[in-house]
Amino acid sequence: MRASNLAAMPPENLDPQVVPYLLYADAGSAMDWLIKVFAFTERARDKNSDGTVRHGELLLDNGGVIMVGSPGTDFRGPAKLGGVTQLQCVTVTDLPAHRERVRAAGASVSEIGIRANRARSYTVEDPEGHSWYFSEPL
């Protein structure tokens, strides 16, 4: 099961108009986790001279893009701040199967709930505390 967004990839493989760019203390490990748990596809992985990931790009099936990067030395992500600072919302098909796949990969997932009588959804936090919200229209 692959994550997807509502819109198809723009013409000529241009990125969508808005692309989340998440900073991780260990961008390489974050990319590996996101690929394993959410089944994103790696598009790019640019490394620093020491082998750490400087910049990475992950694709979702229907044209979505998530970028990840390594921050400066004073970086404090959501886990270090002690709370969620943002929420990535990703639309998927077959939400129950997606949730089960993520749970089976070892992530702690919420129960499925109904949002505004328009969609069902669940949430999960990644290892560095970023919150992910997966949704499927009713």
C-alpha positions as CSV (number, residue, x, y, z in Angstrom):
1,M,0.0,0.0,0.0
2,R,1.5,3.3,-1.0
3,A,0.6,6.7,0.4
4,S,-1.0,9.1,-2.1
5,N,-2.3,12.6,-2.3
6,L,-5.5,13.9,-4.0
7,A,-3.9,15.5,-7.1
8,A,-2.0,13.8,-9.8
9,M,1.6,14.8,-10.5
10,P,1.8,18.1,-12.3
11,P,2.8,18.2,-16.0
12,E,6.4,17.6,-16.8
13,N,7.1,16.0,-13.4
14,L,7.1,19.3,-11.7
15,D,6.8,19.2,-7.9
16,P,3.4,20.1,-6.4
17,Q,3.0,23.8,-5.5
18,V,3.5,23.1,-1.8
19,V,6.1,20.6,-0.6
20,P,6.6,19.9,3.1
21,Y,10.3,20.0,4.1
22,L,11.0,18.3,7.4
23,L,14.2,18.7,9.4
24,Y,15.6,15.7,11.2
25,A,18.6,15.3,13.5
26,D,19.4,12.1,11.5
27,A,17.8,12.7,8.1
28,G,19.2,9.4,6.7
29,S,17.6,7.3,9.5
30,A,14.4,9.3,9.1
31,M,14.3,8.6,5.3
32,D,14.9,4.9,6.0
33,W,12.1,4.8,8.5
34,L,9.6,6.7,6.3
35,I,10.3,4.3,3.4
36,K,10.0,1.2,5.5
37,V,6.9,2.2,7.5
38,F,5.0,4.4,5.1
39,A,6.2,2.8,1.8
40,F,7.4,6.2,0.4
41,T,9.7,5.9,-2.6
42,E,13.2,7.5,-2.5
43,R,13.7,10.1,-5.2
44,A,17.0,11.7,-4.0
45,R,19.5,11.3,-1.2
46,D,22.3,13.9,-1.2
47,K,25.1,13.2,1.3
48,N,27.6,15.4,3.1
49,S,31.3,14.5,2.9
50,D,30.9,12.6,6.3
51,G,28.2,10.4,4.8
52,T,25.2,12.0,6.6
53,V,22.2,13.0,4.6
54,R,22.1,16.7,3.7
55,H,18.9,16.6,1.7
56,G,16.5,13.9,0.7
57,E,13.3,13.6,-1.3
58,L,10.5,11.0,-0.9
59,L,7.7,10.4,-3.4
60,L,4.1,9.4,-2.8
61,D,2.2,7.5,-5.5
62,N,0.0,10.2,-6.9
63,G,2.5,13.0,-7.1
64,G,3.1,14.0,-3.5
65,V,6.6,14.9,-2.4
66,I,8.1,15.1,1.1
67,M,11.6,16.6,1.5
68,V,13.8,16.0,4.5
69,G,17.0,17.6,5.5
70,S,19.7,17.9,8.2
71,P,19.5,21.1,10.3
72,G,22.2,23.1,12.0
73,T,23.8,22.2,15.3
74,D,21.2,24.0,17.4
75,F,18.3,22.1,16.0
76,R,15.5,21.0,18.3
77,G,12.9,18.9,16.7
78,P,9.4,18.1,18.1
79,A,10.7,15.2,20.3
80,K,13.3,17.5,22.0
81,L,10.7,20.4,22.2
82,G,8.3,18.0,23.9
83,G,5.4,18.5,21.6
84,V,4.1,18.5,18.0
85,T,5.0,21.5,16.0
86,Q,3.2,20.6,12.8
87,L,1.2,17.9,11.1
88,Q,1.7,16.2,7.8
89,C,-1.6,15.2,6.2
90,V,-1.4,12.5,3.6
91,T,-4.5,11.1,1.7
92,V,-4.4,7.4,1.1
93,T,-6.6,4.7,-0.2
94,D,-7.8,1.8,2.0
95,L,-7.0,3.5,5.2
96,P,-7.5,0.4,7.4
97,A,-5.0,-1.6,5.4
98,H,-2.5,1.3,5.5
99,R,-2.9,1.7,9.2
100,E,-2.4,-2.1,9.7
101,R,0.8,-2.0,7.6
102,V,2.2,0.9,9.6
103,R,1.3,-0.8,12.9
104,A,2.9,-4.1,11.7
105,A,6.1,-2.2,10.8
106,G,6.3,-1.3,14.5
107,A,4.8,2.2,14.7
108,S,2.4,3.2,17.4
109,V,-0.8,4.3,15.6
110,S,-4.0,5.9,16.9
111,E,-7.5,4.5,16.4
112,I,-9.3,5.4,13.2
113,G,-11.6,8.3,13.7
114,I,-14.1,10.3,11.5
115,R,-13.1,13.9,10.7
116,A,-15.9,16.5,10.0
117,N,-18.1,13.7,8.5
118,R,-15.9,13.9,5.4
119,A,-13.0,11.5,6.0
120,R,-11.7,8.8,8.3
121,S,-8.1,9.2,9.6
122,Y,-5.5,8.0,12.1
123,T,-2.2,9.5,13.3
124,V,1.3,8.3,14.0
125,E,4.5,9.9,15.2
126,D,7.8,9.1,13.6
127,P,10.9,8.4,15.8
128,E,11.9,12.1,16.0
129,G,8.4,13.3,17.0
130,H,7.0,14.6,13.7
131,S,3.2,13.8,13.6
132,W,1.7,12.2,10.5
133,Y,-2.0,12.2,9.8
134,F,-3.3,9.7,7.2
135,S,-6.8,10.3,5.9
136,E,-9.2,8.8,3.4
137,P,-12.4,10.5,2.1
138,L,-15.7,8.9,3.0
